[in-house]
Amino acid sequence: MATARSSSVQDIRFCHSFDGVTIAYAVHGSGPPLLLDGCWLSHLQLDWTSPVWRHYLVELGKIATLVRFDERGHGLSDRDVVDHSLEARIADLEAVADHAGLDRFSLMAMAQAGPVSIAYAARHPERLSRLILYGSYADPLASSTPEEVELDRTFQALIRVGWERPTPEFRRVFTSLMIPGATEEQMHWLDELQRSAVSAETAMLAREIRSRADVRPLLGALSLPTLVVHSRGDRMNPFDKARYLATHIADARLVALESDNHIVLEAESAWPVLLREITEFLAPDRAAAHEEAVDGDLVLLTDREIEVLRLASEGRENDEIARRLTLSVRTVERHLQNVYVKLDLHGRSARTAAVARLLSYGADSSD
């Protein structure tokens, strides 16, 4: 069970998808759960200290329990994978949500994760409270001109010949498209992330299969609050992709960011706008979680039981909890048994279910 910790620490966990592929995911922050299905260039460990991604992780962790994962074939997930189909990627998202114990949560899709998250939302409407689509699309090649199709083939050739070279000239093409307004430090970091996150073979295969994803027929079935945010000058996914999403999802609201960057950077004026929009969009979930934590069955727990459960949520074993609180292991066990009884939980999954209850309520030290 992966659970929240402070914004300065992330817990990395592993689960298995339908076909046995191991998916790595990380959890940090506090508040109602937000599952982030990120862009295809991700590496849980490297992103944590990244000059490109770090501000996202820090700020989102302040308003939500952030759960994010490396796509199959990428980062800390299993690398030698050949099935990158839409169905496999939906199954990966399902596996992460289930393993993390997320009964109901918000979902944020970045870039290529759009079709996966849209399909998940259509299949599991009871699991989602809100949907955020950032720099994304429903079909990557819809309405593409012949020139754009040819450009896509050129990108594949660049990956084949230059992805794993020690010098970044070929990878810099992708970097310049994603973050044209970046500093040299940020560009260099993204240059290096590309070959660290995924092999050239997997990058080509996954990218080619992703280009076939088309979930446009599902958009009309979505009936949950949806926020579509997109940079006007995005060179990876044109702004028209966002307009299409907002037009065809009933409860969608479109926010145009004044940026040319596919990944909005911390120093640009669009960043506080993006953060404000996400914070305000998730505010009802946070308010509901706080009210439920006060009025729900967690109120039955003593302060000490909450303290023990919170340490258990950090993945700590009973003996470590005992040392932290200067208690005997037997006393810790008794506190946990009391928690299970009060929450009406039974069997081997009681600990996992109790921790999931704590996270779903967004309980933290400020409650």
C-alpha positions as a Markdown table, in Angstrom:
| # | Residue | x | y | z |
|---|---|---|---|---|
| 1 | Met | 0.0 | 0.0 | 0.0 |
| 2 | Ala | 1.5 | 3.3 | -1.1 |
| 3 | Thr | 0.7 | 6.2 | 1.1 |
| 4 | Ala | 1.3 | 9.9 | 1.6 |
| 5 | Arg | 4.3 | 11.4 | 3.3 |
| 6 | Ser | 5.5 | 15.0 | 3.6 |
| 7 | Ser | 6.2 | 17.0 | 0.5 |
| 8 | Ser | 9.9 | 16.5 | 0.9 |
| 9 | Val | 9.7 | 12.7 | 0.8 |
| 10 | Gln | 8.2 | 10.3 | -1.8 |
| 11 | Asp | 7.3 | 6.7 | -1.2 |
| 12 | Ile | 8.0 | 4.5 | -4.2 |
| 13 | Arg | 6.0 | 1.3 | -4.6 |
| 14 | Phe | 5.5 | -1.4 | -7.2 |
| 15 | Cys | 2.4 | -3.2 | -8.5 |
| 16 | His | 1.7 | -5.7 | -11.2 |
| 17 | Ser | -0.5 | -5.1 | -14.2 |
| 18 | Phe | -2.8 | -7.6 | -15.9 |
| 19 | Asp | 0.0 | -9.2 | -17.8 |
| 20 | Gly | 2.6 | -9.3 | -15.0 |
| 21 | Val | 4.4 | -6.1 | -16.0 |
| 22 | Thr | 5.7 | -4.3 | -12.9 |
| 23 | Ile | 4.6 | -0.7 | -12.7 |
| 24 | Ala | 6.4 | 1.7 | -10.4 |
| 25 | Tyr | 4.5 | 4.4 | -8.7 |
| 26 | Ala | 5.2 | 7.1 | -6.0 |
| 27 | Val | 3.1 | 8.9 | -3.4 |
| 28 | His | 3.6 | 12.1 | -1.5 |
| 29 | Gly | 1.7 | 15.1 | -0.2 |
| 30 | Ser | -1.5 | 15.3 | 1.8 |
| 31 | Gly | -5.2 | 15.8 | 1.1 |
| 32 | Pro | -7.7 | 14.1 | -1.2 |
| 33 | Pro | -6.0 | 11.8 | -3.7 |
| 34 | Leu | -5.0 | 13.0 | -7.2 |
| 35 | Leu | -3.7 | 10.3 | -9.5 |
| 36 | Leu | -1.3 | 11.8 | -12.2 |
| 37 | Asp | -1.0 | 9.9 | -15.4 |
| 38 | Gly | 2.1 | 11.8 | -16.7 |
| 39 | Cys | 3.8 | 12.3 | -20.0 |
| 40 | Trp | 5.8 | 9.5 | -21.6 |
| 41 | Leu | 9.1 | 11.0 | -20.5 |
| 42 | Ser | 9.1 | 10.2 | -16.8 |
| 43 | His | 11.4 | 8.7 | -14.2 |
| 44 | Leu | 10.1 | 8.8 | -10.6 |
| 45 | Gln | 13.5 | 9.3 | -9.0 |
| 46 | Leu | 15.0 | 11.7 | -11.5 |
| 47 | Asp | 11.8 | 13.8 | -11.7 |
| 48 | Trp | 11.8 | 14.3 | -7.9 |
| 49 | Thr | 14.8 | 16.7 | -8.1 |
| 50 | Ser | 14.2 | 18.0 | -11.6 |
| 51 | Pro | 14.5 | 21.7 | -12.6 |
| 52 | Val | 11.6 | 21.0 | -15.1 |
| 53 | Trp | 9.2 | 19.0 | -12.9 |
| 54 | Arg | 10.0 | 19.7 | -9.3 |
| 55 | His | 7.7 | 22.7 | -8.9 |
| 56 | Tyr | 4.8 | 20.6 | -10.0 |
| 57 | Leu | 5.5 | 17.9 | -7.4 |
| 58 | Val | 6.1 | 20.4 | -4.5 |
| 59 | Glu | 3.0 | 22.5 | -5.2 |
| 60 | Leu | 0.5 | 19.7 | -6.1 |
| 61 | Gly | 1.7 | 17.8 | -2.9 |
| 62 | Lys | 0.5 | 20.7 | -0.9 |
| 63 | Ile | -3.1 | 20.4 | -2.1 |
| 64 | Ala | -3.5 | 16.7 | -2.7 |
| 65 | Thr | -2.1 | 13.2 | -2.0 |
| 66 | Leu | -0.3 | 12.9 | -5.3 |
| 67 | Val | 0.1 | 9.5 | -6.9 |
| 68 | Arg | 2.1 | 9.2 | -10.1 |
| 69 | Phe | 3.6 | 6.4 | -12.0 |
| 70 | Asp | 6.1 | 5.5 | -14.7 |
| 71 | Glu | 4.6 | 4.2 | -17.9 |
| 72 | Arg | 5.3 | 0.6 | -18.8 |
| 73 | Gly | 8.7 | 0.4 | -20.5 |
| 74 | His | 9.9 | 3.7 | -18.9 |
| 75 | Gly | 11.6 | 4.9 | -15.7 |
| 76 | Leu | 11.4 | 2.5 | -12.8 |
| 77 | Ser | 8.7 | 0.3 | -14.4 |
| 78 | Asp | 9.6 | -2.8 | -16.3 |
| 79 | Arg | 11.7 | -1.9 | -19.3 |
| 80 | Asp | 11.5 | -4.8 | -21.7 |
| 81 | Val | 7.9 | -4.5 | -22.7 |
| 82 | Val | 6.4 | -4.9 | -26.1 |
| 83 | Asp | 2.7 | -4.4 | -25.4 |
| 84 | His | 2.1 | -0.6 | -25.3 |
| 85 | Ser | -1.5 | -0.8 | -26.5 |
| 86 | Leu | -4.2 | 1.5 | -25.1 |
| 87 | Glu | -5.8 | -1.4 | -23.3 |
| 88 | Ala | -2.6 | -2.3 | -21.6 |
| 89 | Arg | -2.0 | 1.2 | -20.5 |
| 90 | Ile | -5.6 | 1.5 | -19.2 |
| 91 | Ala | -4.9 | -1.7 | -17.2 |
| 92 | Asp | -1.8 | -0.1 | -15.8 |
| 93 | Leu | -3.7 | 2.9 | -14.5 |
| 94 | Glu | -6.3 | 0.5 | -13.0 |
| 95 | Ala | -3.6 | -1.5 | -11.3 |
| 96 | Val | -2.0 | 1.6 | -9.7 |
| 97 | Ala | -5.4 | 3.0 | -8.5 |
| 98 | Asp | -6.3 | -0.4 | -7.0 |
| 99 | His | -3.0 | -1.1 | -5.4 |
| 100 | Ala | -2.8 | 2.4 | -3.9 |
| 101 | Gly | -6.3 | 1.9 | -2.4 |
| 102 | Leu | -7.9 | 4.8 | -4.1 |
| 103 | Asp | -11.7 | 4.3 | -3.9 |
| 104 | Arg | -12.6 | 7.7 | -5.3 |
| 105 | Phe | -10.1 | 10.2 | -6.6 |
| 106 | Ser | -9.4 | 13.0 | -9.1 |
| 107 | Leu | -7.4 | 12.1 | -12.2 |
| 108 | Met | -5.0 | 14.3 | -14.1 |
| 109 | Ala | -3.7 | 13.4 | -17.5 |
| 110 | Met | -0.7 | 15.0 | -19.1 |
| 111 | Ala | 0.0 | 14.9 | -22.9 |
| 112 | Gln | -0.2 | 11.3 | -24.3 |
| 113 | Ala | -2.0 | 10.1 | -21.1 |
| 114 | Gly | -5.2 | 11.8 | -22.3 |
| 115 | Pro | -6.7 | 8.8 | -24.2 |
| 116 | Val | -5.9 | 6.5 | -21.3 |
| 117 | Ser | -7.5 | 8.7 | -18.7 |
| 118 | Ile | -10.5 | 9.5 | -20.9 |
| 119 | Ala | -11.1 | 5.7 | -21.4 |
| 120 | Tyr | -10.7 | 5.1 | -17.6 |
| 121 | Ala | -13.2 | 7.8 | -16.8 |
| 122 | Ala | -15.7 | 6.3 | -19.3 |
| 123 | Arg | -15.3 | 2.9 | -17.8 |
| 124 | His | -15.1 | 3.8 | -14.1 |
| 125 | Pro | -17.3 | 6.9 | -13.6 |
| 126 | Glu | -18.0 | 5.8 | -10.0 |
| 127 | Arg | -14.3 | 6.0 | -9.1 |
| 128 | Leu | -13.6 | 9.6 | -10.3 |
| 129 | Ser | -14.6 | 12.9 | -8.8 |
| 130 | Arg | -12.8 | 15.2 | -11.3 |
| 131 | Leu | -10.7 | 15.0 | -14.5 |
| 132 | Ile | -7.9 | 17.3 | -15.6 |
| 133 | Leu | -6.5 | 17.2 | -19.1 |
| 134 | Tyr | -3.3 | 19.1 | -19.5 |
| 135 | Gly | -1.6 | 19.6 | -22.8 |
| 136 | Ser | -3.4 | 16.6 | -24.0 |
| 137 | Tyr | -5.7 | 15.2 | -26.8 |
| 138 | Ala | -8.3 | 12.6 | -27.7 |
| 139 | Asp | -6.5 | 11.5 | -30.9 |
| 140 | Pro | -2.9 | 12.6 | -31.6 |
| 141 | Leu | -3.2 | 12.5 | -35.4 |
| 142 | Ala | -6.7 | 13.7 | -35.9 |
| 143 | Ser | -6.9 | 16.4 | -38.6 |
| 144 | Ser | -3.2 | 16.1 | -39.2 |
| 145 | Thr | -2.0 | 17.5 | -42.5 |
| 146 | Pro | 0.3 | 15.4 | -44.8 |
| 147 | Glu | 3.2 | 17.6 | -43.7 |
| 148 | Glu | 2.5 | 16.9 | -40.1 |
| 149 | Val | 2.3 | 13.1 | -40.7 |
| 150 | Glu | 5.6 | 13.3 | -42.5 |
| 151 | Leu | 7.1 | 15.3 | -39.6 |
| 152 | Asp | 6.0 | 12.5 | -37.3 |
| 153 | Arg | 7.8 | 10.0 | -39.4 |
| 154 | Thr | 10.9 | 12.2 | -39.2 |
| 155 | Phe | 10.7 | 12.2 | -35.4 |
| 156 | Gln | 10.7 | 8.5 | -35.4 |
| 157 | Ala | 13.9 | 8.5 | -37.5 |
| 158 | Leu | 15.5 | 11.0 | -35.1 |
| 159 | Ile | 14.8 | 8.6 | -32.2 |
| 160 | Arg | 16.2 | 5.7 | -34.1 |
| 161 | Val | 19.5 | 7.3 | -34.9 |
| 162 | Gly | 20.1 | 9.8 | -32.1 |
| 163 | Trp | 18.3 | 8.8 | -28.9 |
| 164 | Glu | 21.1 | 6.9 | -27.3 |
| 165 | Arg | 24.0 | 8.9 | -28.5 |
| 166 | Pro | 26.3 | 10.4 | -25.8 |
| 167 | Thr | 25.8 | 13.8 | -27.2 |
| 168 | Pro | 22.3 | 15.4 | -27.3 |
| 169 | Glu | 22.0 | 17.0 | -30.7 |
| 170 | Phe | 19.2 | 14.8 | -31.9 |
| 171 | Arg | 17.4 | 14.7 | -28.5 |
| 172 | Arg | 17.6 | 18.5 | -28.4 |
| 173 | Val | 15.0 | 18.6 | -31.2 |
| 174 | Phe | 12.4 | 17.1 | -28.9 |
| 175 | Thr | 13.6 | 19.3 | -26.0 |
| 176 | Ser | 13.2 | 22.5 | -28.0 |
| 177 | Leu | 9.7 | 21.5 | -29.0 |
| 178 | Met | 8.7 | 20.7 | -25.4 |
| 179 | Ile | 10.3 | 23.6 | -23.6 |
| 180 | Pro | 11.4 | 26.3 | -26.1 |
| 181 | Gly | 11.5 | 28.9 | -23.3 |
| 182 | Ala | 13.7 | 26.9 | -21.0 |
| 183 | Thr | 17.1 | 27.8 | -19.6 |
| 184 | Glu | 20.1 | 25.8 | -20.8 |
| 185 | Glu | 20.1 | 23.9 | -17.5 |
| 186 | Gln | 16.5 | 22.9 | -18.0 |
| 187 | Met | 17.1 | 21.9 | -21.6 |
| 188 | His | 20.2 | 19.9 | -20.7 |
| 189 | Trp | 18.2 | 18.0 | -18.0 |
| 190 | Leu | 15.5 | 17.1 | -20.4 |
| 191 | Asp | 18.1 | 16.1 | -23.0 |
| 192 | Glu | 19.5 | 13.6 | -20.5 |
| 193 | Leu | 16.2 | 12.4 | -19.2 |
| 194 | Gln | 15.2 | 11.1 | -22.6 |
| 195 | Arg | 17.8 | 8.4 | -22.8 |
| 196 | Ser | 17.6 | 7.7 | -19.0 |
| 197 | Ala | 13.8 | 7.3 | -19.0 |
| 198 | Val | 13.5 | 4.9 | -22.0 |
| 199 | Ser | 15.5 | 3.1 | -24.6 |
| 200 | Ala | 15.4 | 4.1 | -28.3 |
| 201 | Glu | 13.7 | 0.9 | -29.2 |
| 202 | Thr | 10.9 | 1.3 | -26.7 |
| 203 | Ala | 10.5 | 5.0 | -27.4 |
| 204 | Met | 9.9 | 4.3 | -31.1 |
| 205 | Leu | 7.6 | 1.3 | -30.5 |
| 206 | Ala | 5.5 | 3.0 | -27.7 |
| 207 | Arg | 5.3 | 6.2 | -29.7 |
| 208 | Glu | 4.1 | 4.5 | -32.8 |
| 209 | Ile | 1.4 | 2.5 | -30.9 |
| 210 | Arg | 0.3 | 5.6 | -29.0 |
| 211 | Ser | -0.3 | 7.4 | -32.3 |
| 212 | Arg | -3.2 | 4.9 | -33.0 |
| 213 | Ala | -5.1 | 5.8 | -29.9 |
| 214 | Asp | -8.5 | 7.4 | -30.6 |
| 215 | Val | -11.0 | 8.0 | -27.8 |
| 216 | Arg | -13.1 | 10.7 | -29.5 |
| 217 | Pro | -16.2 | 8.5 | -29.5 |
| 218 | Leu | -16.0 | 8.3 | -25.6 |
| 219 | Leu | -16.0 | 12.0 | -25.0 |
| 220 | Gly | -19.7 | 12.4 | -25.1 |
| 221 | Ala | -20.1 | 9.7 | -22.4 |
| 222 | Leu | -18.1 | 11.7 | -19.8 |
| 223 | Ser | -20.2 | 13.4 | -17.1 |
| 224 | Leu | -17.9 | 14.7 | -14.5 |
| 225 | Pro | -16.3 | 18.1 | -13.9 |
| 226 | Thr | -13.4 | 18.4 | -16.3 |
| 227 | Leu | -10.7 | 21.0 | -16.6 |
| 228 | Val | -8.9 | 21.3 | -19.9 |
| 229 | Val | -5.6 | 23.4 | -19.6 |
| 230 | His | -3.3 | 23.9 | -22.6 |
| 231 | Ser | -0.5 | 26.3 | -23.6 |
| 232 | Arg | -1.6 | 28.4 | -26.6 |
| 233 | Gly | 1.8 | 28.0 | -28.3 |
| 234 | Asp | 2.3 | 24.3 | -27.5 |
| 235 | Arg | 4.4 | 22.9 | -30.3 |
| 236 | Met | 4.0 | 19.2 | -29.3 |
| 237 | Asn | 0.2 | 19.1 | -29.1 |
| 238 | Pro | -1.5 | 22.1 | -30.9 |
| 239 | Phe | -4.0 | 24.1 | -29.0 |
| 240 | Asp | -6.8 | 22.9 | -31.3 |
| 241 | Lys | -6.5 | 19.6 | -29.5 |
| 242 | Ala | -7.7 | 21.3 | -26.3 |
| 243 | Arg | -10.5 | 23.1 | -28.0 |
| 244 | Tyr | -11.8 | 19.8 | -29.3 |
| 245 | Leu | -11.7 | 18.2 | -25.9 |
| 246 | Ala | -13.5 | 21.2 | -24.3 |
| 247 | Thr | -16.1 | 21.2 | -27.0 |
| 248 | His | -17.0 | 17.5 | -26.8 |
| 249 | Ile | -16.9 | 16.9 | -23.0 |
| 250 | Ala | -20.2 | 18.2 | -21.5 |
| 251 | Asp | -18.9 | 19.6 | -18.2 |
| 252 | Ala | -15.5 | 20.8 | -19.5 |
| 253 | Arg | -14.0 | 24.2 | -19.0 |
| 254 | Leu | -11.0 | 25.4 | -21.1 |
| 255 | Val | -8.2 | 27.4 | -19.7 |
| 256 | Ala | -5.7 | 28.8 | -22.2 |
| 257 | Leu | -2.2 | 29.4 | -20.8 |
| 258 | Glu | -0.1 | 32.2 | -22.3 |
| 259 | Ser | 3.0 | 30.0 | -22.9 |
| 260 | Asp | 4.8 | 28.3 | -25.7 |
| 261 | Asn | 6.0 | 25.6 | -23.5 |
| 262 | His | 4.4 | 22.1 | -23.5 |
| 263 | Ile | 5.6 | 21.8 | -19.9 |
| 264 | Val | 4.9 | 25.2 | -18.2 |
| 265 | Leu | 8.1 | 26.2 | -16.3 |
| 266 | Glu | 8.2 | 27.7 | -12.8 |
| 267 | Ala | 9.7 | 31.1 | -13.8 |
| 268 | Glu | 7.1 | 31.9 | -16.4 |
| 269 | Ser | 3.9 | 33.9 | -15.8 |
| 270 | Ala | 1.7 | 31.0 | -16.9 |
| 271 | Trp | 2.8 | 28.8 | -13.9 |
| 272 | Pro | 0.8 | 30.6 | -11.1 |
| 273 | Val | -2.2 | 30.7 | -13.4 |
| 274 | Leu | -1.9 | 26.9 | -14.0 |
| 275 | Leu | -1.5 | 26.2 | -10.3 |
| 276 | Arg | -4.4 | 28.5 | -9.3 |
| 277 | Glu | -6.7 | 26.8 | -11.8 |
| 278 | Ile | -5.8 | 23.3 | -10.5 |
| 279 | Thr | -6.1 | 24.4 | -6.9 |
| 280 | Glu | -9.5 | 26.0 | -7.3 |
| 281 | Phe | -10.7 | 23.0 | -9.4 |
| 282 | Leu | -9.8 | 20.5 | -6.7 |
| 283 | Ala | -11.0 | 22.7 | -3.8 |
| 284 | Pro | -14.4 | 21.0 | -3.6 |
| 285 | Asp | -12.8 | 17.6 | -3.1 |
| 286 | Arg | -10.5 | 19.0 | -0.4 |
| 287 | Ala | -13.5 | 20.6 | 1.4 |
| 288 | Ala | -15.5 | 17.4 | 1.2 |
| 289 | Ala | -12.6 | 15.3 | 2.4 |
| 290 | His | -12.2 | 17.6 | 5.4 |
| 291 | Glu | -15.9 | 17.5 | 6.3 |
| 292 | Glu | -16.0 | 13.7 | 5.9 |
| 293 | Ala | -12.9 | 13.3 | 8.1 |
| 294 | Val | -14.6 | 15.4 | 10.9 |
| 295 | Asp | -18.0 | 13.8 | 10.6 |
| 296 | Gly | -17.0 | 10.3 | 9.4 |
| 297 | Asp | -15.9 | 7.3 | 11.3 |
| 298 | Leu | -12.3 | 8.6 | 11.7 |
| 299 | Val | -13.7 | 10.7 | 14.5 |
| 300 | Leu | -14.1 | 7.5 | 16.5 |
| 301 | Leu | -10.3 | 7.1 | 16.6 |
| 302 | Thr | -8.2 | 8.5 | 19.4 |
| 303 | Asp | -5.3 | 10.9 | 18.7 |
| 304 | Arg | -2.9 | 8.0 | 19.5 |
| 305 | Glu | -4.7 | 5.7 | 17.1 |
| 306 | Ile | -4.6 | 8.3 | 14.3 |
| 307 | Glu | -0.8 | 8.8 | 15.0 |
| 308 | Val | -0.1 | 5.1 | 14.8 |
| 309 | Leu | -2.2 | 4.7 | 11.6 |
| 310 | Arg | -0.5 | 7.7 | 10.0 |
| 311 | Leu | 2.9 | 6.1 | 10.6 |
| 312 | Ala | 1.6 | 2.9 | 9.2 |
| 313 | Ser | 0.5 | 4.9 | 6.1 |
| 314 | Glu | 4.1 | 5.8 | 5.6 |
| 315 | Gly | 5.0 | 2.1 | 5.1 |
| 316 | Arg | 6.5 | 1.7 | 8.5 |
| 317 | Glu | 6.4 | -1.7 | 10.2 |
| 318 | Asn | 5.1 | -2.1 | 13.8 |
| 319 | Asp | 8.5 | -2.3 | 15.4 |
| 320 | Glu | 9.5 | 1.0 | 13.7 |
| 321 | Ile | 6.3 | 2.6 | 14.8 |
| 322 | Ala | 6.9 | 1.4 | 18.3 |
| 323 | Arg | 10.4 | 3.0 | 18.3 |
| 324 | Arg | 9.1 | 6.3 | 16.9 |
| 325 | Leu | 6.4 | 6.6 | 19.6 |
| 326 | Thr | 8.4 | 5.0 | 22.4 |
| 327 | Leu | 5.8 | 2.2 | 22.8 |
| 328 | Ser | 6.0 | -1.5 | 22.9 |
| 329 | Val | 5.2 | -3.5 | 19.7 |
| 330 | Arg | 2.3 | -5.1 | 21.6 |
| 331 | Thr | 0.9 | -1.7 | 22.3 |
| 332 | Val | 1.1 | -0.7 | 18.7 |
| 333 | Glu | -0.6 | -3.9 | 17.7 |
| 334 | Arg | -3.4 | -3.2 | 20.2 |
| 335 | His | -3.9 | 0.4 | 18.8 |
| 336 | Leu | -4.2 | -1.0 | 15.3 |
| 337 | Gln | -6.6 | -3.7 | 16.4 |
| 338 | Asn | -8.7 | -1.0 | 18.0 |
| 339 | Val | -8.6 | 1.0 | 14.7 |
| 340 | Tyr | -9.9 | -2.1 | 12.7 |
| 341 | Val | -12.7 | -2.7 | 15.2 |
| 342 | Lys | -13.9 | 0.9 | 15.1 |
| 343 | Leu | -13.7 | 1.1 | 11.3 |
| 344 | Asp | -15.4 | -2.4 | 11.0 |
| 345 | Leu | -12.5 | -3.8 | 9.1 |
| 346 | His | -11.5 | -7.5 | 9.0 |
| 347 | Gly | -9.0 | -9.9 | 7.6 |
| 348 | Arg | -5.6 | -9.5 | 6.0 |
| 349 | Ser | -6.6 | -6.4 | 4.2 |
| 350 | Ala | -7.7 | -4.5 | 7.3 |
| 351 | Arg | -4.4 | -2.6 | 7.6 |
| 352 | Thr | -4.5 | -1.6 | 3.9 |
| 353 | Ala | -8.1 | -0.6 | 4.1 |
| 354 | Ala | -7.6 | 1.5 | 7.3 |
| 355 | Val | -4.7 | 3.4 | 5.6 |
| 356 | Ala | -6.8 | 4.0 | 2.5 |
| 357 | Arg | -9.6 | 5.4 | 4.6 |
| 358 | Leu | -7.1 | 7.8 | 6.2 |
| 359 | Leu | -5.9 | 8.9 | 2.8 |
| 360 | Ser | -9.3 | 9.2 | 1.2 |
| 361 | Tyr | -10.3 | 11.6 | 4.0 |
| 362 | Gly | -7.2 | 13.7 | 3.4 |
| 363 | Ala | -6.4 | 13.5 | 7.2 |
| 364 | Asp | -3.1 | 15.2 | 8.1 |
| 365 | Ser | -1.6 | 16.8 | 11.1 |
| 366 | Ser | -3.6 | 20.0 | 10.6 |
| 367 | Asp | -7.0 | 18.2 | 11.0 |
